[in-house]
Amino acid sequence: MLPRSALPLCLLTLLTACGVSSEIKAVDKDRYQIRYNAGAKAMTWVEIKNQARQQAEDYCGQKNQRYARPEVSSNHATGLMPKEAVVTFSCEDKPAAAAGK
C-alpha cells in the first residue's frame, strides 16, 4: 500500500503535467491580460503563445468584439522550467459591414 503522502504527490504530478491558463483580467481601462503556463507538458513556444492568443480571441468574441493590439511575451524558460506566455490585448468593436455588400 502506498504511504499517505504518495496520493497528494501523484495528484500534484498530474496537475503540473497539464497546461493551465489564468483568468483573463483587466489591467487597464481597455486592456486585458491572460497567462498560459505549459507546466510539464511538452509544448513549443509557438503552441504556448497560440494557446493564450486563442483564449484572448475567444474572450473578445464572447463580447461580440474583435481581438486587437496584442502584446505577447514569455518567461523564456529553458530546460525543465515551465514555459509561460503572457498576452496583453484589447477588445475593439468589429468594423461595420460595408453598405451594399
N, C-alpha and C positions, 0 to 999 in steps of 0.2 A: 504494500500500500504506500502511496506517496505521502511524504510529510505534508503537514498543513500549509507550509509556506510554498509548496510547489504549485498549488492551484492559482493563487494570485500572480505568481511569476509566469505561469502559462498564459493567463489572460492578458497580462501586460505585453508579453511577446506577440500575441495575436493582434492586439490593438496597434502596436508600433509597426506591424507589417503592412498596415493599410494606410493609404493616403488620407489626409484629413484637411478639410478646408475650414477656415474660420467663418464666423458670421460676417456678413457684409455690414460695415459700419460707416456712418458719415464721419468724414474727417474735416469737412469744411461745409460751407453753405450748399454748394452744388457738387461736392467731390465725395467719392466713396472709396472704400478700400477692402480688399479681400486678400487673405493669405492662404496659400496651399502648401502643406507640408507633406512630402512624399513618405516620411517615416522610413522604414527599412525596405519599402517597396522599390524595386529596381526600375527607375524611370529616367529618361533623358531629360535634360533641361528644357528642351522644346516641349516635351509631353507635360512637364510640370507647369510651365508657363501657359500652355494651351488650356490646361485644365482650369486654372484660375481665370483666364480670359473668358472661357466658355461660361463659367458661372457668373461672371460680371455681365456678359451679354444677355444671359437668361434673366438676370435681375432687372436689367433695363427693359427687356421685352415684357416682363410681367407688369411693368409700369406703363406699357404702351409707348415706350420711348426707345431711342437707339443708343447704343454704346458709343462713347466718344472720348476723345483726348486721353487715351491710356498712357500711363507711365508704368513700365514693368521693371522690376528689379529682383534681385535674388541674393541669397546669402553666400553664394559661390562656394558652397561646401564641397569638399573632396573626400575621397576615401569612404570611410564608414559613417561619416557625419550625415544627418538627414538633410536633404535638399529642400529649400523653401523658396517659393516665388511670391512676390507681393505685387498686386496690380492696383493702382490708384486710377480712378476713372470718373467720368461724368456720364449722366444720362440726359440726353437732349431730346427735344421734340422731334418727331420724324418730319422730314420735309413734306410740304403739302403736295399732293398729286397735281401734275400739270393739267390745266383745263383742256378738254377736248381729246384727251388721250386715254 
